[in-house]
Amino acid sequence: MTTVRQLDRGAWLSVNGSRELGISNLWPLARSEFCDCEITDFLAEGFVEIGVYPPDIDARFAGRCITCGTEGTTDWLTLGRVTDPDSGEFFGVDPDALHVPERRTRLSKPV
């Protein structure tokens, strides 16, 4: 079984007791409705919600675009995936890569 948690008041994603991804990363977002910038340079300031959408682990972040100053919450971003629930091995995404936030029409399982 894989455990997924937020730690330190939404500052870290923990998978099976291991801190895998923290806030304060700059996430370049394409095709984002967050702000009017062509590429949103999003500074993640906290996890708002983490969900499991097997095999993906997704999140919505609170933060701001450092280019235009818009503040708010992102749509869902994939943080990584657990390919084998028995071992719980987590493969995280590269926050520096270009990401496309998704609006979800169906709910992910909240953590």
N, C-alpha and C positions, 0 to 999 in steps of 0.2 A: 504494500500500500504506500502511496506517495502522500506526504503531508505538505501543504502549501500554506504559508502564513505571512502576515505583515508583522514586522518587528519595529520597535522603537518609534511608535506613534506614526507609522506609515512611511518610515525612512528606508526600510529594507524589505526585499522579497526573500523569504526563506523557503527553500525546498529541502525537505527531509533534514531539517535542522542546520542546513548550511546557508549562510548568507550569499545569495547569488547575484543580486542586482540592487544597487542603492540609488537614491535620488541624487540630484545635483548633476546629472548627465545632461548634455545638450543633445536633443533628438531632432534631426532634420526631418520635417514632415512635408510630404508632397500631397497635392490634391486634398488639402485639409480645409475644413470649414472653420477652423479655429480663428484665423485672422485673414486679412486680405493679401498677405505676402505670398509671392509665388512659391517660395520654399519657406516654411515656418521654422525658425531657429528656436525650438521650444526648450526652455530650461525647466526640467522636472523638479518641482519643489515638494512633492508628496504624493503617495499613492492614495487615490480617492476610493478606488474599488479594485479588487483583484478577483478574477473569475477563471474557472477552469472550463475550457471548451475543447475537450479531448481531441487530440493529444496536446493542444496548445494551452499555455498559461498566458492570460491576457490581463491588461490593466487599463484603467483610466487614471491619468495623472492630473494633478493641479499644478499650475505653473504659469509661465509667461513667455511670450515671444520676445526675444532680446532685441529683435530688429525694430518692431513697431510698438512694443510695450503692452500689447493686449494681454489681459490676464483671464484665466478661466480653467476649464476642465476639458481634456481631450476626449475624443471618441476612443474606442477600444484599440489598443496597440498590443501586438503579440510580443511577449517578453522572451518566449522560448517554448520548448516542448519537452515532454517526458515521453520517450519512445517506448520504454518498457516499464509499465507500472510496478512490476515485481521488484526490479532493481532500483527504480526511482531515479535513474540517470537523467539529468537535466542538461539540455543543450540550449544555452542562452543566445539571444540575438546580439548583434553588435549595435549598441546605441548610436554609434557614429554613422551607420549606414542610413540610407534614405528609407523612411517608413511611410506607409499609407494607413492612416487611421480608418477604422471601420465603424459604421453605425450598425448595430445589431438589431435585427428584427425579431430574433428569438433570444431569449435570455441565456446567458452563460450561468453556470452554477456558481453562486458567490462563495467566497472563501471567508 
